[in-house]
Amino acid sequence: MTNPYPRTFSHIGISVPDLDAAVKFYTEVMGWYLIMEPTDVVEDESAIGEMCTDVFGANWERFRIAHLSTGDRIGVELFEFKNQTNPEDNF
């Protein structure tokens, strides 16, 4: 069986410590398009709240998110989580 490379994908999610600074960098330096302004999402019984609980598990409380797009239409979701920790070795 052969695997075709490179593989395609529609979007990627990136966790950042400062959402506003990341949006500024990716739009001004990289020239990416801002699709959705930074928005707060809270853990509740709304459709988006329940969908995020399915993805992140319980007790995530809240996060901020922004949607961007590259010039070749790859979507980029930037996340800023409350009380985010940045381990020294993240791999």
PDB file with one MODEL, atoms N, CA, C and O in Angstrom:
MODEL        1
ATOM      1  N   MET A   1       0.844  -1.181   0.000  1.00  0.00           N
ATOM      2  CA  MET A   1       0.000   0.000   0.000  1.00  0.00           C
ATOM      3  C   MET A   1       0.888   1.244   0.000  1.00  0.00           C
ATOM      4  O   MET A   1       1.812   1.354   0.807  1.00  0.00           O
ATOM      5  N   THR A   2       0.613   2.150  -0.881  1.00  0.00           N
ATOM      6  CA  THR A   2       1.397   3.383  -0.939  1.00  0.00           C
ATOM      7  C   THR A   2       0.649   4.505  -0.246  1.00  0.00           C
ATOM      8  O   THR A   2      -0.578   4.585  -0.307  1.00  0.00           O
ATOM      9  N   ASN A   3       1.399   5.360   0.408  1.00  0.00           N
ATOM     10  CA  ASN A   3       0.823   6.521   1.088  1.00  0.00           C
ATOM     11  C   ASN A   3       1.199   7.776   0.322  1.00  0.00           C
ATOM     12  O   ASN A   3       2.382   8.099   0.219  1.00  0.00           O
ATOM     13  N   PRO A   4       0.214   8.497  -0.221  1.00  0.00           N
ATOM     14  CA  PRO A   4       0.544   9.728  -0.947  1.00  0.00           C
ATOM     15  C   PRO A   4       0.978  10.834   0.016  1.00  0.00           C
ATOM     16  O   PRO A   4       0.348  11.055   1.050  1.00  0.00           O
ATOM     17  N   TYR A   5       2.043  11.510  -0.332  1.00  0.00           N
ATOM     18  CA  TYR A   5       2.527  12.628   0.480  1.00  0.00           C
ATOM     19  C   TYR A   5       2.700  13.828  -0.413  1.00  0.00           C
ATOM     20  O   TYR A   5       2.987  13.628  -1.594  1.00  0.00           O
ATOM     21  N   PRO A   6       2.556  15.036   0.030  1.00  0.00           N
ATOM     22  CA  PRO A   6       2.121  15.366   1.382  1.00  0.00           C
ATOM     23  C   PRO A   6       0.613  15.188   1.516  1.00  0.00           C
ATOM     24  O   PRO A   6      -0.129  15.321   0.543  1.00  0.00           O
ATOM     25  N   ARG A   7       0.176  14.890   2.719  1.00  0.00           N
ATOM     26  CA  ARG A   7      -1.247  14.715   3.000  1.00  0.00           C
ATOM     27  C   ARG A   7      -1.903  16.074   3.186  1.00  0.00           C
ATOM     28  O   ARG A   7      -1.268  17.032   3.624  1.00  0.00           O
ATOM     29  N   THR A   8      -3.163  16.139   2.851  1.00  0.00           N
ATOM     30  CA  THR A   8      -3.898  17.396   2.989  1.00  0.00           C
ATOM     31  C   THR A   8      -4.657  17.421   4.314  1.00  0.00           C
ATOM     32  O   THR A   8      -4.938  16.376   4.902  1.00  0.00           O
ATOM     33  N   PHE A   9      -4.981  18.619   4.772  1.00  0.00           N
ATOM     34  CA  PHE A   9      -5.815  18.785   5.954  1.00  0.00           C
ATOM     35  C   PHE A   9      -6.536  20.114   5.838  1.00  0.00           C
ATOM     36  O   PHE A   9      -6.146  20.970   5.043  1.00  0.00           O
ATOM     37  N   SER A  10      -7.593  20.291   6.633  1.00  0.00           N
ATOM     38  CA  SER A  10      -8.405  21.505   6.508  1.00  0.00           C
ATOM     39  C   SER A  10      -8.025  22.582   7.509  1.00  0.00           C
ATOM     40  O   SER A  10      -8.085  23.770   7.193  1.00  0.00           O
ATOM     41  N   HIS A  11      -7.628  22.177   8.730  1.00  0.00           N
ATOM     42  CA  HIS A  11      -7.276  23.187   9.725  1.00  0.00           C
ATOM     43  C   HIS A  11      -6.420  22.577  10.826  1.00  0.00           C
ATOM     44  O   HIS A  11      -6.289  21.359  10.947  1.00  0.00           O
ATOM     45  N   ILE A  12      -5.847  23.463  11.616  1.00  0.00           N
ATOM     46  CA  ILE A  12      -4.998  23.063  12.736  1.00  0.00           C
ATOM     47  C   ILE A  12      -5.330  23.960  13.922  1.00  0.00           C
ATOM     48  O   ILE A  12      -5.735  25.108  13.740  1.00  0.00           O
ATOM     49  N   GLY A  13      -5.162  23.443  15.130  1.00  0.00           N
ATOM     50  CA  GLY A  13      -5.360  24.230  16.340  1.00  0.00           C
ATOM     51  C   GLY A  13      -4.037  24.444  17.044  1.00  0.00           C
ATOM     52  O   GLY A  13      -3.230  23.523  17.168  1.00  0.00           O
ATOM     53  N   ILE A  14      -3.817  25.671  17.505  1.00  0.00           N
ATOM     54  CA  ILE A  14      -2.573  26.022  18.195  1.00  0.00           C
ATOM     55  C   ILE A  14      -2.933  26.704  19.505  1.00  0.00           C
ATOM     56  O   ILE A  14      -3.735  27.638  19.519  1.00  0.00           O
ATOM     57  N   SER A  15      -2.349  26.249  20.600  1.00  0.00           N
ATOM     58  CA  SER A  15      -2.541  26.880  21.906  1.00  0.00           C
ATOM     59  C   SER A  15      -1.470  27.947  22.094  1.00  0.00           C
ATOM     60  O   SER A  15      -0.280  27.684  21.922  1.00  0.00           O
ATOM     61  N   VAL A  16      -1.903  29.152  22.447  1.00  0.00           N
ATOM     62  CA  VAL A  16      -0.981  30.280  22.612  1.00  0.00           C
ATOM     63  C   VAL A  16      -1.188  30.917  23.982  1.00  0.00           C
ATOM     64  O   VAL A  16      -2.296  30.861  24.516  1.00  0.00           O
ATOM     65  N   PRO A  17      -0.152  31.522  24.565  1.00  0.00           N
ATOM     66  CA  PRO A  17      -0.306  32.165  25.877  1.00  0.00           C
ATOM     67  C   PRO A  17      -0.998  33.522  25.806  1.00  0.00           C
ATOM     68  O   PRO A  17      -1.590  33.952  26.797  1.00  0.00           O
ATOM     69  N   ASP A  18      -0.943  34.209  24.664  1.00  0.00           N
ATOM     70  CA  ASP A  18      -1.542  35.541  24.516  1.00  0.00           C
ATOM     71  C   ASP A  18      -2.228  35.600  23.152  1.00  0.00           C
ATOM     72  O   ASP A  18      -1.575  35.793  22.127  1.00  0.00           O
ATOM     73  N   LEU A  19      -3.548  35.433  23.152  1.00  0.00           N
ATOM     74  CA  LEU A  19      -4.302  35.351  21.902  1.00  0.00           C
ATOM     75  C   LEU A  19      -4.196  36.626  21.081  1.00  0.00           C
ATOM     76  O   LEU A  19      -4.007  36.563  19.866  1.00  0.00           O
ATOM     77  N   ASP A  20      -4.316  37.774  21.721  1.00  0.00           N
ATOM     78  CA  ASP A  20      -4.263  39.036  20.981  1.00  0.00           C
ATOM     79  C   ASP A  20      -2.907  39.230  20.303  1.00  0.00           C
ATOM     80  O   ASP A  20      -2.842  39.669  19.154  1.00  0.00           O
ATOM     81  N   ALA A  21      -1.835  38.907  21.007  1.00  0.00           N
ATOM     82  CA  ALA A  21      -0.496  39.029  20.422  1.00  0.00           C
ATOM     83  C   ALA A  21      -0.316  38.043  19.267  1.00  0.00           C
ATOM     84  O   ALA A  21       0.300  38.379  18.256  1.00  0.00           O
ATOM     85  N   ALA A  22      -0.850  36.835  19.413  1.00  0.00           N
ATOM     86  CA  ALA A  22      -0.731  35.832  18.351  1.00  0.00           C
ATOM     87  C   ALA A  22      -1.510  36.257  17.109  1.00  0.00           C
ATOM     88  O   ALA A  22      -1.016  36.115  15.991  1.00  0.00           O
ATOM     89  N   VAL A  23      -2.726  36.777  17.297  1.00  0.00           N
ATOM     90  CA  VAL A  23      -3.521  37.251  16.157  1.00  0.00           C
ATOM     91  C   VAL A  23      -2.781  38.374  15.446  1.00  0.00           C
ATOM     92  O   VAL A  23      -2.717  38.404  14.217  1.00  0.00           O
ATOM     93  N   LYS A  24      -2.225  39.293  16.219  1.00  0.00           N
ATOM     94  CA  LYS A  24      -1.475  40.409  15.629  1.00  0.00           C
ATOM     95  C   LYS A  24      -0.289  39.882  14.814  1.00  0.00           C
ATOM     96  O   LYS A  24      -0.066  40.324  13.687  1.00  0.00           O
ATOM     97  N   PHE A  25       0.468  38.943  15.380  1.00  0.00           N
ATOM     98  CA  PHE A  25       1.622  38.386  14.676  1.00  0.00           C
ATOM     99  C   PHE A  25       1.205  37.707  13.373  1.00  0.00           C
ATOM    100  O   PHE A  25       1.749  38.008  12.310  1.00  0.00           O
ATOM    101  N   TYR A  26       0.249  36.798  13.455  1.00  0.00           N
ATOM    102  CA  TYR A  26      -0.111  36.021  12.266  1.00  0.00           C
ATOM    103  C   TYR A  26      -0.772  36.869  11.180  1.00  0.00           C
ATOM    104  O   TYR A  26      -0.622  36.567   9.997  1.00  0.00           O
ATOM    105  N   THR A  27      -1.497  37.920  11.556  1.00  0.00           N
ATOM    106  CA  THR A  27      -2.110  38.774  10.530  1.00  0.00           C
ATOM    107  C   THR A  27      -1.115  39.782   9.965  1.00  0.00           C
ATOM    108  O   THR A  27      -1.075  40.000   8.754  1.00  0.00           O
ATOM    109  N   GLU A  28      -0.310  40.399  10.832  1.00  0.00           N
ATOM    110  CA  GLU A  28       0.604  41.444  10.364  1.00  0.00           C
ATOM    111  C   GLU A  28       1.894  40.892   9.760  1.00  0.00           C
ATOM    112  O   GLU A  28       2.365  41.406   8.745  1.00  0.00           O
ATOM    113  N   VAL A  29       2.465  39.866  10.361  1.00  0.00           N
ATOM    114  CA  VAL A  29       3.748  39.339   9.890  1.00  0.00           C
ATOM    115  C   VAL A  29       3.552  38.269   8.808  1.00  0.00           C
ATOM    116  O   VAL A  29       4.232  38.282   7.782  1.00  0.00           O
ATOM    117  N   MET A  30       2.626  37.358   9.046  1.00  0.00           N
ATOM    118  CA  MET A  30       2.419  36.262   8.100  1.00  0.00           C
ATOM    119  C   MET A  30       1.392  36.600   7.015  1.00  0.00           C
ATOM    120  O   MET A  30       1.324  35.916   5.993  1.00  0.00           O
ATOM    121  N   GLY A  31       0.599  37.645   7.232  1.00  0.00           N
ATOM    122  CA  GLY A  31      -0.398  38.041   6.243  1.00  0.00           C
ATOM    123  C   GLY A  31      -1.635  37.163   6.207  1.00  0.00           C
ATOM    124  O   GLY A  31      -2.369  37.162   5.219  1.00  0.00           O
ATOM    125  N   TRP A  32      -1.875  36.410   7.289  1.00  0.00           N
ATOM    126  CA  TRP A  32      -3.050  35.542   7.325  1.00  0.00           C
ATOM    127  C   TRP A  32      -4.308  36.373   7.507  1.00  0.00           C
ATOM    128  O   TRP A  32      -4.255  37.498   8.003  1.00  0.00           O
ATOM    129  N   TYR A  33      -5.444  35.810   7.101  1.00  0.00           N
ATOM    130  CA  TYR A  33      -6.741  36.477   7.197  1.00  0.00           C
ATOM    131  C   TYR A  33      -7.394  36.177   8.540  1.00  0.00           C
ATOM    132  O   TYR A  33      -7.394  35.031   8.991  1.00  0.00           O
ATOM    133  N   LEU A  34      -7.948  37.199   9.177  1.00  0.00           N
ATOM    134  CA  LEU A  34      -8.706  37.005  10.410  1.00  0.00           C
ATOM    135  C   LEU A  34     -10.145  36.690  10.023  1.00  0.00           C
ATOM    136  O   LEU A  34     -10.835  37.540   9.459  1.00  0.00           O
ATOM    137  N   ILE A  35     -10.596  35.494  10.315  1.00  0.00           N
ATOM    138  CA  ILE A  35     -11.938  35.044   9.966  1.00  0.00           C
ATOM    139  C   ILE A  35     -12.911  35.328  11.105  1.00  0.00           C
ATOM    140  O   ILE A  35     -14.029  35.785  10.867  1.00  0.00           O
ATOM    141  N   MET A  36     -12.490  35.057  12.350  1.00  0.00           N
ATOM    142  CA  MET A  36     -13.332  35.306  13.525  1.00  0.00           C
ATOM    143  C   MET A  36     -12.498  36.002  14.585  1.00  0.00           C
ATOM    144  O   MET A  36     -11.467  35.480  15.009  1.00  0.00           O
ATOM    145  N   GLU A  37     -12.934  37.168  15.012  1.00  0.00           N
ATOM    146  CA  GLU A  37     -12.257  37.931  16.069  1.00  0.00           C
ATOM    147  C   GLU A  37     -12.127  37.079  17.333  1.00  0.00           C
ATOM    148  O   GLU A  37     -12.899  36.137  17.513  1.00  0.00           O
ATOM    149  N   PRO A  38     -11.173  37.387  18.209  1.00  0.00           N
ATOM    150  CA  PRO A  38     -11.070  36.670  19.477  1.00  0.00           C
ATOM    151  C   PRO A  38     -12.397  36.695  20.232  1.00  0.00           C
ATOM    152  O   PRO A  38     -13.029  37.740  20.390  1.00  0.00           O
ATOM    153  N   THR A  39     -12.797  35.515  20.692  1.00  0.00           N
ATOM    154  CA  THR A  39     -14.089  35.315  21.336  1.00  0.00           C
ATOM    155  C   THR A  39     -13.902  34.464  22.579  1.00  0.00           C
ATOM    156  O   THR A  39     -13.069  33.558  22.597  1.00  0.00           O
ATOM    157  N   ASP A  40     -14.679  34.753  23.624  1.00  0.00           N
ATOM    158  CA  ASP A  40     -14.676  33.938  24.838  1.00  0.00           C
ATOM    159  C   ASP A  40     -15.671  32.796  24.697  1.00  0.00           C
ATOM    160  O   ASP A  40     -16.795  32.997  24.237  1.00  0.00           O
ATOM    161  N   VAL A  41     -15.258  31.603  25.090  1.00  0.00           N
ATOM    162  CA  VAL A  41     -16.136  30.438  25.129  1.00  0.00           C
ATOM    163  C   VAL A  41     -16.108  29.925  26.561  1.00  0.00           C
ATOM    164  O   VAL A  41     -15.037  29.742  27.139  1.00  0.00           O
ATOM    165  N   VAL A  42     -17.295  29.691  27.136  1.00  0.00           N
ATOM    166  CA  VAL A  42     -17.378  29.232  28.521  1.00  0.00           C
ATOM    167  C   VAL A  42     -18.000  27.842  28.576  1.00  0.00           C
ATOM    168  O   VAL A  42     -18.792  27.458  27.716  1.00  0.00           O
ATOM    169  N   GLU A  43     -17.621  27.105  29.605  1.00  0.00           N
ATOM    170  CA  GLU A  43     -18.167  25.766  29.815  1.00  0.00           C
ATOM    171  C   GLU A  43     -19.580  25.908  30.361  1.00  0.00           C
ATOM    172  O   GLU A  43     -19.775  26.320  31.504  1.00  0.00           O
ATOM    173  N   ASP A  44     -20.556  25.568  29.543  1.00  0.00           N
ATOM    174  CA  ASP A  44     -21.957  25.632  29.952  1.00  0.00           C
ATOM    175  C   ASP A  44     -22.745  24.624  29.122  1.00  0.00           C
ATOM    176  O   ASP A  44     -22.157  23.780  28.445  1.00  0.00           O
ATOM    177  N   GLU A  45     -24.063  24.709  29.173  1.00  0.00           N
ATOM    178  CA  GLU A  45     -24.904  23.745  28.466  1.00  0.00           C
ATOM    179  C   GLU A  45     -25.301  24.206  27.067  1.00  0.00           C
ATOM    180  O   GLU A  45     -26.166  23.592  26.442  1.00  0.00           O
ATOM    181  N   SER A  46     -24.689  25.271  26.567  1.00  0.00           N
ATOM    182  CA  SER A  46     -24.963  25.714  25.197  1.00  0.00           C
ATOM    183  C   SER A  46     -24.394  24.686  24.219  1.00  0.00           C
ATOM    184  O   SER A  46     -23.612  23.816  24.604  1.00  0.00           O
ATOM    185  N   ALA A  47     -24.791  24.796  22.963  1.00  0.00           N
ATOM    186  CA  ALA A  47     -24.288  23.857  21.950  1.00  0.00           C
ATOM    187  C   ALA A  47     -22.763  23.917  21.851  1.00  0.00           C
ATOM    188  O   ALA A  47     -22.104  22.878  21.803  1.00  0.00           O
ATOM    189  N   ILE A  48     -22.201  25.123  21.821  1.00  0.00           N
ATOM    190  CA  ILE A  48     -20.741  25.255  21.726  1.00  0.00           C
ATOM    191  C   ILE A  48     -20.067  24.772  23.009  1.00  0.00           C
ATOM    192  O   ILE A  48     -18.999  24.162  22.954  1.00  0.00           O
ATOM    193  N   GLY A  49     -20.686  25.042  24.172  1.00  0.00           N
ATOM    194  CA  GLY A  49     -20.133  24.577  25.440  1.00  0.00           C
ATOM    195  C   GLY A  49     -20.068  23.062  25.515  1.00  0.00           C
ATOM    196  O   GLY A  49     -19.065  22.498  25.953  1.00  0.00           O
ATOM    197  N   GLU A  50     -21.143  22.399  25.086  1.00  0.00           N
ATOM    198  CA  GLU A  50     -21.170  20.935  25.123  1.00  0.00           C
ATOM    199  C   GLU A  50     -20.219  20.327  24.088  1.00  0.00           C
ATOM    200  O   GLU A  50     -19.583  19.307  24.355  1.00  0.00           O
ATOM    201  N   MET A  51     -20.122  20.946  22.914  1.00  0.00           N
ATOM    202  CA  MET A  51     -19.190  20.448  21.902  1.00  0.00           C
ATOM    203  C   MET A  51     -17.749  20.524  22.430  1.00  0.00           C
ATOM    204  O   MET A  51     -16.966  19.593  22.244  1.00  0.00           O
ATOM    205  N   CYS A  52     -17.410  21.633  23.084  1.00  0.00           N
ATOM    206  CA  CYS A  52     -16.050  21.789  23.619  1.00  0.00           C
ATOM    207  C   CYS A  52     -15.785  20.819  24.757  1.00  0.00           C
ATOM    208  O   CYS A  52     -14.657  20.350  24.912  1.00  0.00           O
ATOM    209  N   THR A  53     -16.801  20.504  25.562  1.00  0.00           N
ATOM    210  CA  THR A  53     -16.630  19.508  26.614  1.00  0.00           C
ATOM    211  C   THR A  53     -16.356  18.142  25.993  1.00  0.00           C
ATOM    212  O   THR A  53     -15.556  17.371  26.523  1.00  0.00           O
ATOM    213  N   ASP A  54     -17.013  17.835  24.873  1.00  0.00           N
ATOM    214  CA  ASP A  54     -16.728  16.580  24.172  1.00  0.00           C
ATOM    215  C   ASP A  54     -15.273  16.529  23.706  1.00  0.00           C
ATOM    216  O   ASP A  54     -14.652  15.467  23.726  1.00  0.00           O
ATOM    217  N   VAL A  55     -14.730  17.666  23.290  1.00  0.00           N
ATOM    218  CA  VAL A  55     -13.357  17.721  22.777  1.00  0.00           C
ATOM    219  C   VAL A  55     -12.334  17.771  23.907  1.00  0.00           C
ATOM    220  O   VAL A  55     -11.367  17.010  23.900  1.00  0.00           O
ATOM    221  N   PHE A  56     -12.541  18.676  24.894  1.00  0.00           N
ATOM    222  CA  PHE A  56     -11.535  18.941  25.926  1.00  0.00           C
ATOM    223  C   PHE A  56     -11.761  18.190  27.230  1.00  0.00           C
ATOM    224  O   PHE A  56     -10.878  18.180  28.088  1.00  0.00           O
ATOM    225  N   GLY A  57     -12.922  17.561  27.403  1.00  0.00           N
ATOM    226  CA  GLY A  57     -13.252  16.920  28.664  1.00  0.00           C
ATOM    227  C   GLY A  57     -13.859  17.932  29.621  1.00  0.00           C
ATOM    228  O   GLY A  57     -13.952  19.118  29.304  1.00  0.00           O
ATOM    229  N   ALA A  58     -14.269  17.466  30.786  1.00  0.00           N
ATOM    230  CA  ALA A  58     -14.926  18.330  31.772  1.00  0.00           C
ATOM    231  C   ALA A  58     -13.932  19.266  32.456  1.00  0.00           C
ATOM    232  O   ALA A  58     -12.726  19.020  32.480  1.00  0.00           O
ATOM    233  N   ASN A  59     -14.474  20.336  33.006  1.00  0.00           N
ATOM    234  CA  ASN A  59     -13.744  21.294  33.850  1.00  0.00           C
ATOM    235  C   ASN A  59     -12.730  22.152  33.101  1.00  0.00           C
ATOM    236  O   ASN A  59     -11.719  22.546  33.683  1.00  0.00           O
ATOM    237  N   TRP A  60     -12.968  22.442  31.858  1.00  0.00           N
ATOM    238  CA  TRP A  60     -12.084  23.353  31.130  1.00  0.00           C
ATOM    239  C   TRP A  60     -12.418  24.805  31.436  1.00  0.00           C
ATOM    240  O   TRP A  60     -11.593  25.681  31.173  1.00  0.00           O
ATOM    241  N   GLU A  61     -13.559  25.087  31.965  1.00  0.00           N
ATOM    242  CA  GLU A  61     -14.039  26.393  32.441  1.00  0.00           C
ATOM    243  C   GLU A  61     -14.230  27.428  31.340  1.00  0.00           C
ATOM    244  O   GLU A  61     -15.367  27.797  31.046  1.00  0.00           O
ATOM    245  N   ARG A  62     -13.163  27.903  30.727  1.00  0.00           N
ATOM    246  CA  ARG A  62     -13.300  28.896  29.653  1.00  0.00           C
ATOM    247  C   ARG A  62     -12.015  28.959  28.846  1.00  0.00           C
ATOM    248  O   ARG A  62     -10.951  28.550  29.310  1.00  0.00           O
ATOM    249  N   PHE A  63     -12.130  29.477  27.639  1.00  0.00           N
ATOM    250  CA  PHE A  63     -10.965  29.783  26.823  1.00  0.00           C
ATOM    251  C   PHE A  63     -11.346  30.869  25.835  1.00  0.00           C
ATOM    252  O   PHE A  63     -12.523  31.176  25.652  1.00  0.00           O
ATOM    253  N   ARG A  64     -10.342  31.441  25.207  1.00  0.00           N
ATOM    254  CA  ARG A  64     -10.551  32.397  24.124  1.00  0.00           C
ATOM    255  C   ARG A  64     -10.105  31.724  22.839  1.00  0.00           C
ATOM    256  O   ARG A  64      -9.177  30.915  22.834  1.00  0.00           O
ATOM    257  N   ILE A  65     -10.778  32.068  21.749  1.00  0.00           N
ATOM    258  CA  ILE A  65     -10.473  31.453  20.462  1.00  0.00           C
ATOM    259  C   ILE A  65     -10.570  32.492  19.358  1.00  0.00           C
ATOM    260  O   ILE A  65     -11.379  33.417  19.437  1.00  0.00           O
ATOM    261  N   ALA A  66      -9.753  32.343  18.339  1.00  0.00           N
ATOM    262  CA  ALA A  66      -9.843  33.150  17.118  1.00  0.00           C
ATOM    263  C   ALA A  66      -9.607  32.208  15.944  1.00  0.00           C
ATOM    264  O   ALA A  66      -8.868  31.229  16.054  1.00  0.00           O
ATOM    265  N   HIS A  67     -10.244  32.516  14.824  1.00  0.00           N
ATOM    266  CA  HIS A  67     -10.071  31.721  13.605  1.00  0.00           C
ATOM    267  C   HIS A  67      -9.361  32.564  12.561  1.00  0.00           C
ATOM    268  O   HIS A  67      -9.731  33.712  12.314  1.00  0.00           O
ATOM    269  N   LEU A  68      -8.340  31.984  11.954  1.00  0.00           N
ATOM    270  CA  LEU A  68      -7.608  32.640  10.877  1.00  0.00           C
ATOM    271  C   LEU A  68      -7.534  31.691   9.684  1.00  0.00           C
ATOM    272  O   LEU A  68      -7.908  30.522   9.780  1.00  0.00           O
ATOM    273  N   SER A  69      -7.050  32.206   8.570  1.00  0.00           N
ATOM    274  CA  SER A  69      -6.843  31.383   7.387  1.00  0.00           C
ATOM    275  C   SER A  69      -5.566  31.830   6.693  1.00  0.00           C
ATOM    276  O   SER A  69      -5.279  33.022   6.590  1.00  0.00           O
ATOM    277  N   THR A  70      -4.813  30.856   6.223  1.00  0.00           N
ATOM    278  CA  THR A  70      -3.603  31.153   5.464  1.00  0.00           C
ATOM    279  C   THR A  70      -3.982  31.534   4.035  1.00  0.00           C
ATOM    280  O   THR A  70      -5.143  31.414   3.642  1.00  0.00           O
ATOM    281  N   GLY A  71      -3.018  31.984   3.275  1.00  0.00           N
ATOM    282  CA  GLY A  71      -3.271  32.352   1.889  1.00  0.00           C
ATOM    283  C   GLY A  71      -3.742  31.194   1.027  1.00  0.00           C
ATOM    284  O   GLY A  71      -4.434  31.402   0.030  1.00  0.00           O
ATOM    285  N   ASP A  72      -3.370  29.963   1.406  1.00  0.00           N
ATOM    286  CA  ASP A  72      -3.814  28.796   0.636  1.00  0.00           C
ATOM    287  C   ASP A  72      -4.981  28.076   1.309  1.00  0.00           C
ATOM    288  O   ASP A  72      -5.203  26.886   1.089  1.00  0.00           O
ATOM    289  N   ARG A  73      -5.720  28.815   2.129  1.00  0.00           N
ATOM    290  CA  ARG A  73      -6.996  28.399   2.719  1.00  0.00           C
ATOM    291  C   ARG A  73      -6.904  27.312   3.786  1.00  0.00           C
ATOM    292  O   ARG A  73      -7.863  26.566   3.985  1.00  0.00           O
ATOM    293  N   ILE A  74      -5.788  27.212   4.462  1.00  0.00           N
ATOM    294  CA  ILE A  74      -5.705  26.319   5.615  1.00  0.00           C
ATOM    295  C   ILE A  74      -6.221  27.098   6.819  1.00  0.00           C
ATOM    296  O   ILE A  74      -5.736  28.193   7.105  1.00  0.00           O
ATOM    297  N   GLY A  75      -7.194  26.543   7.521  1.00  0.00           N
ATOM    298  CA  GLY A  75      -7.744  27.192   8.704  1.00  0.00           C
ATOM    299  C   GLY A  75      -6.822  27.028   9.897  1.00  0.00           C
ATOM    300  O   GLY A  75      -6.195  25.982  10.069  1.00  0.00           O
ATOM    301  N   VAL A  76      -6.742  28.061  10.718  1.00  0.00           N
ATOM    302  CA  VAL A  76      -5.924  28.029  11.932  1.00  0.00           C
ATOM    303  C   VAL A  76      -6.791  28.504  13.087  1.00  0.00           C
ATOM    304  O   VAL A  76      -7.288  29.630  13.071  1.00  0.00           O
ATOM    305  N   GLU A  77      -6.977  27.646  14.095  1.00  0.00           N
ATOM    306  CA  GLU A  77      -7.689  28.018  15.308  1.00  0.00           C
ATOM    307  C   GLU A  77      -6.647  28.300  16.377  1.00  0.00           C
ATOM    308  O   GLU A  77      -5.827  27.438  16.691  1.00  0.00           O
ATOM    309  N   LEU A  78      -6.676  29.488  16.931  1.00  0.00           N
ATOM    310  CA  LEU A  78      -5.776  29.844  18.026  1.00  0.00           C
ATOM    311  C   LEU A  78      -6.565  29.791  19.325  1.00  0.00           C
ATOM    312  O   LEU A  78      -7.653  30.360  19.417  1.00  0.00           O
ATOM    313  N   PHE A  79      -6.021  29.107  20.330  1.00  0.00           N
ATOM    314  CA  PHE A  79      -6.668  28.956  21.628  1.00  0.00           C
ATOM    315  C   PHE A  79      -5.810  29.586  22.714  1.00  0.00           C
ATOM    316  O   PHE A  79      -4.590  29.421  22.723  1.00  0.00           O
ATOM    317  N   GLU A  80      -6.445  30.306  23.626  1.00  0.00           N
ATOM    318  CA  GLU A  80      -5.794  30.791  24.849  1.00  0.00           C
ATOM    319  C   GLU A  80      -6.609  30.255  26.017  1.00  0.00           C
ATOM    320  O   GLU A  80      -7.717  30.724  26.277  1.00  0.00           O
ATOM    321  N   PHE A  81      -6.054  29.266  26.721  1.00  0.00           N
ATOM    322  CA  PHE A  81      -6.766  28.637  27.825  1.00  0.00           C
ATOM    323  C   PHE A  81      -6.501  29.356  29.138  1.00  0.00           C
ATOM    324  O   PHE A  81      -5.402  29.858  29.374  1.00  0.00           O
ATOM    325  N   LYS A  82      -7.516  29.399  29.988  1.00  0.00           N
ATOM    326  CA  LYS A  82      -7.376  29.959  31.334  1.00  0.00           C
ATOM    327  C   LYS A  82      -6.385  29.087  32.107  1.00  0.00           C
ATOM    328  O   LYS A  82      -6.424  27.860  32.018  1.00  0.00           O
ATOM    329  N   ASN A  83      -5.502  29.732  32.862  1.00  0.00           N
ATOM    330  CA  ASN A  83      -4.514  29.026  33.693  1.00  0.00           C
ATOM    331  C   ASN A  83      -3.649  28.064  32.881  1.00  0.00           C
ATOM    332  O   ASN A  83      -3.272  26.998  33.367  1.00  0.00           O
ATOM    333  N   GLN A  84      -3.343  28.441  31.663  1.00  0.00           N
ATOM    334  CA  GLN A  84      -2.501  27.606  30.801  1.00  0.00           C
ATOM    335  C   GLN A  84      -1.114  27.472  31.404  1.00  0.00           C
ATOM    336  O   GLN A  84      -0.532  28.450  31.873  1.00  0.00           O
ATOM    337  N   THR A  85      -0.593  26.266  31.389  1.00  0.00           N
ATOM    338  CA  THR A  85       0.786  26.047  31.818  1.00  0.00           C
ATOM    339  C   THR A  85       1.608  25.687  30.590  1.00  0.00           C
ATOM    340  O   THR A  85       1.103  25.069  29.652  1.00  0.00           O
ATOM    341  N   ASN A  86       2.839  26.067  30.602  1.00  0.00           N
ATOM    342  CA  ASN A  86       3.733  25.789  29.487  1.00  0.00           C
ATOM    343  C   ASN A  86       4.877  24.913  29.978  1.00  0.00           C
ATOM    344  O   ASN A  86       5.865  25.424  30.505  1.00  0.00           O
ATOM    345  N   PRO A  87       4.753  23.582  29.810  1.00  0.00           N
ATOM    346  CA  PRO A  87       5.824  22.702  30.271  1.00  0.00           C
ATOM    347  C   PRO A  87       7.122  22.984  29.526  1.00  0.00           C
ATOM    348  O   PRO A  87       7.123  23.384  28.362  1.00  0.00           O
ATOM    349  N   GLU A  88       8.217  22.766  30.228  1.00  0.00           N
ATOM    350  CA  GLU A  88       9.524  23.024  29.634  1.00  0.00           C
ATOM    351  C   GLU A  88       9.756  22.141  28.406  1.00  0.00           C
ATOM    352  O   GLU A  88      10.256  22.608  27.382  1.00  0.00           O
ATOM    353  N   ASP A  89       9.389  20.867  28.518  1.00  0.00           N
ATOM    354  CA  ASP A  89       9.509  19.939  27.399  1.00  0.00           C
ATOM    355  C   ASP A  89       8.096  19.580  26.961  1.00  0.00           C
ATOM    356  O   ASP A  89       7.436  18.761  27.600  1.00  0.00           O
ATOM    357  N   ASN A  90       7.631  20.183  25.880  1.00  0.00           N
ATOM    358  CA  ASN A  90       6.244  20.030  25.467  1.00  0.00           C
ATOM    359  C   ASN A  90       6.033  18.888  24.474  1.00  0.00           C
ATOM    360  O   ASN A  90       4.955  18.778  23.888  1.00  0.00           O
ATOM    361  N   PHE A  91       7.042  18.035  24.274  1.00  0.00           N
ATOM    362  CA  PHE A  91       6.879  16.940  23.316  1.00  0.00           C
ATOM    363  C   PHE A  91       7.011  15.603  23.971  1.00  0.00           C
ATOM    364  O   PHE A  91       6.900  14.575  23.303  1.00  0.00           O
TER     365      PHE A  91
ENDMDL
END
